[in-house]
Amino acid sequence: MDPTREGGEVMIETILEVYFDYDFLKVDGFDEAIIGIDDSSMRLIYSCSKIIEILKEDMSEEDAIEHFEYNIKGGWVGEKTPIFCIDNFY
């Protein structure tokens, strides 16, 4: 069973409960792609393949990959910028 799919946003809810005293920077609309946190930097970790799958609901795979690479993964918003785990080589 995939805990990020069970009830939609279980992973982020669990992280926020356990680490209630930390502020995390989230990528809007992609809570289901969260797979964990880096406990040394306290940054959220997102699954690249899950983000691509979510994007493919509204665009082609090629457009989804391009959008992810340039608009999501390529963005730096400070030291709390999320980590993107390459978990499937697309």
C-alpha positions in Angstrom: 0.0 0.0 0.0 1.3 3.4 -1.0 0.9 5.8 2.0 0.9 8.9 -0.2 -2.1 7.6 -2.1 -4.2 6.4 0.8 -6.5 9.2 1.5 -4.7 11.6 -0.9 -2.4 13.6 1.4 -1.5 11.2 4.2 2.3 11.6 4.0 2.2 15.4 4.3 -0.3 15.2 7.1 1.9 12.8 9.0 5.0 14.9 8.5 3.2 18.0 9.7 2.0 16.1 12.8 5.4 14.7 13.7 7.4 17.8 12.9 4.8 20.4 14.0 7.4 22.9 15.0 9.0 23.2 11.6 8.0 25.2 8.6 8.2 23.3 5.3 8.2 24.8 1.8 5.7 22.9 -0.3 5.1 22.8 -4.1 1.5 23.8 -4.5 -0.7 21.0 -5.9 1.7 18.2 -5.5 1.1 16.9 -1.9 0.5 13.4 -3.3 4.1 13.4 -4.6 5.7 13.9 -1.2 7.7 10.8 -0.2 9.4 12.0 2.9 11.8 14.6 4.4 15.5 15.1 4.7 16.1 15.2 8.4 19.4 17.0 8.2 18.0 20.0 6.3 14.3 19.6 7.2 13.3 19.8 3.6 10.4 17.9 1.9 11.3 15.3 -0.6 9.2 14.9 -3.7 9.0 12.0 -6.1 9.9 13.2 -9.6 7.9 10.4 -11.2 4.8 11.2 -9.1 5.0 14.8 -10.1 5.2 13.9 -13.8 2.2 11.6 -13.4 0.2 14.4 -11.8 1.2 16.8 -14.6 0.3 14.2 -17.2 -3.4 14.5 -16.1 -3.5 17.8 -17.9 -0.7 17.6 -20.6 1.3 15.2 -22.7 4.2 13.4 -21.1 6.7 15.5 -23.1 5.1 18.7 -21.9 4.9 17.4 -18.3 8.6 16.6 -18.2 9.5 20.0 -19.7 7.2 21.8 -17.3 8.7 19.9 -14.3 12.3 20.4 -15.3 12.0 24.1 -16.0 9.2 25.4 -13.7 9.3 23.1 -10.7 12.7 21.4 -10.3 14.6 24.3 -11.7 13.2 26.8 -9.2 15.3 27.9 -6.3 13.3 29.7 -3.5 15.9 29.6 -0.7 17.4 27.1 1.7 14.0 25.3 2.3 13.6 24.6 -1.5 12.3 21.0 -1.6 14.4 18.1 -2.7 13.4 16.2 -5.9 14.2 12.5 -5.8 14.8 10.9 -9.2 13.0 7.7 -8.7 12.2 6.8 -12.3 14.4 7.6 -15.2 11.9 9.0 -17.7 
